[in-house]
Amino acid sequence: MKEVIHLFTYAPLWQTLKDKGISQYELIKTYHISTGTLDALRKNKSVTMNYST
């Protein structure tokens, strides 16, 4: 079985959200972050974001 090595981590993001009292629910409802993006972040996968006005 291959060992998976993560080259990056979103641990600082989760800590910042915790420190600021921002929940994952709030990211979805207020900041319009998709559940798929949150899932990728939780799994330390790469994500891309587009901002549209």
Backbone torsions as a table, in degrees:
resi	resn	phi	psi	omega
1	MET	NA	134.5	179.6
2	LYS	-77.5	142.3	174.6
3	GLU	-85.6	133.5	178.9
4	VAL	-93.2	125.6	178.6
5	ILE	-111.4	121.3	178.1
6	HIS	-88.0	124.9	-179.8
7	LEU	-84.6	-13.7	178.8
8	PHE	-145.3	161.4	179.6
9	THR	-140.6	148.5	177.2
10	TYR	-101.5	16.3	179.2
11	ALA	-53.7	-42.0	177.6
12	PRO	-62.1	-34.5	176.8
13	LEU	-62.7	-49.1	-178.3
14	TRP	-62.7	-37.0	178.8
15	GLN	-68.0	-41.1	178.2
16	THR	-62.9	-44.2	177.9
17	LEU	-60.6	-42.6	179.1
18	LYS	-62.8	-46.2	-179.9
19	ASP	-60.9	-35.1	-178.3
20	LYS	-90.9	-3.4	178.4
21	GLY	70.7	32.6	179.6
22	ILE	-101.9	123.5	-178.6
23	SER	-90.5	164.9	175.3
24	GLN	-65.1	-34.1	176.0
25	TYR	-60.1	-42.4	179.2
26	GLU	-65.3	-36.9	176.7
27	LEU	-60.0	-38.7	-178.8
28	ILE	-73.3	-51.4	-172.6
29	LYS	-78.2	-40.7	-174.9
30	THR	-91.9	-41.4	-173.8
31	TYR	-102.5	1.0	174.9
32	HIS	57.3	38.5	172.6
33	ILE	-82.9	129.8	-176.4
34	SER	-72.8	156.1	178.0
35	THR	-65.2	-31.9	176.9
36	GLY	-64.8	-40.9	177.2
37	THR	-65.3	-43.3	178.5
38	LEU	-62.5	-38.7	178.1
39	ASP	-62.3	-43.4	178.0
40	ALA	-63.4	-41.0	178.5
41	LEU	-63.1	-43.3	179.3
42	ARG	-61.6	-31.1	-178.7
43	LYS	-95.0	9.9	-179.4
44	ASN	56.4	34.9	175.5
45	LYS	-91.8	160.7	179.5
46	SER	-72.4	148.6	178.6
47	VAL	-135.4	153.3	171.0
48	THR	-123.3	147.1	-179.2
49	MET	-128.6	136.8	172.6
50	ASN	-117.9	138.5	178.5
51	TYR	-110.6	125.6	176.8
52	SER	-124.3	144.2	-178.4
53	THR	-101.1	NA	NA
